[in-house]
Amino acid sequence: MVLTVNDYIGFAGVFILLIAFLLNLANKIDKDSLPYIVMNIIGAGLACAASWLIHYMPFVLLEATWTLVSIGALISQMRKPK
């Protein structure tokens, strides 16, 4: 099996998402923390891009939604009074 650039982009995105999830489960980062939110934006964005490149629209929808929800969480986090 030969991996393509699309595969590497997808693997990177999924890896980032899984690391964020595992760190959250291990109580190393909170779901409302900036690192968790940013990892979700980057990971889902990469997974979305890879899905787009291979024309797999169900995952484009899933990952685009995940990215947008994470961007919303980032905006909400940034608006919180310090």
N, C-alpha and C positions, 0 to 999 in steps of 0.2 A: 504494500500500500504506500502510495506517495502522497505526502501531505502538501497541501497548497497554502498559499498566503492566506486564503480565506479560513482554512483550518487553524492556522496559527493565531489569527485574529480572534476566532471563536474560542479557542482554548484559553487564550489570555483573558478574555472577558469572563468566561465561566470560572477560571481559576481565581480571579479577583473576587467574584461574587461568593464563591465557596469559602475563601479565606475570611471575608467579612462575616459570613454566616457563622463559621466555626469560632471566630474570635468573640462574637456576640454570645454564642452558646456557652463558651468557657468563661464568660463574664470578664473578658479582657477589654472589650469596648462596649459601650452602651448603644442601643439602637438609635438614640437621639444625638449621638456624638458626631462631630464633624468628620472624623476618619471613616466611620461606618457609612455615612451618607455619601461622601465623596467616592468611596470604594464601590458603592452601589451605582452611582452615576457612571463612573468609568467602566465598570464591569458590564453593566447592562447596555451601555452605549456601544461597547466593542462587540458584544454578542449580537446586538441589533444590526450593526454594520455587517458582520459576518453572515447573518441570516439574509440580509438584503443582497449581498453579493452572490449567494447561492440560490436566490429567488425562493426562499422558504418563508412565505408570507405569514403563516400562523405564528412563527417565532419572531418575525419582525413586529407583529402586533403586540405580542407578549413583552418583548424586550423594550420596545418603544414606550409602552405604558409604564414599565418598571422605571425606565429612565426619567420620564416626565414626573412620575410620582416622587421619585428621589430628588429631582430638581425642586419640586414643590416643598419637600421637607427641608431642603437646603435654604430656600427663601424664607420659610417659616422660622428656621433656626437663626438665620441672620437678623430677623426682625425682632427677636426676643430681646427685652432689655437686659443689659449686662449687670 
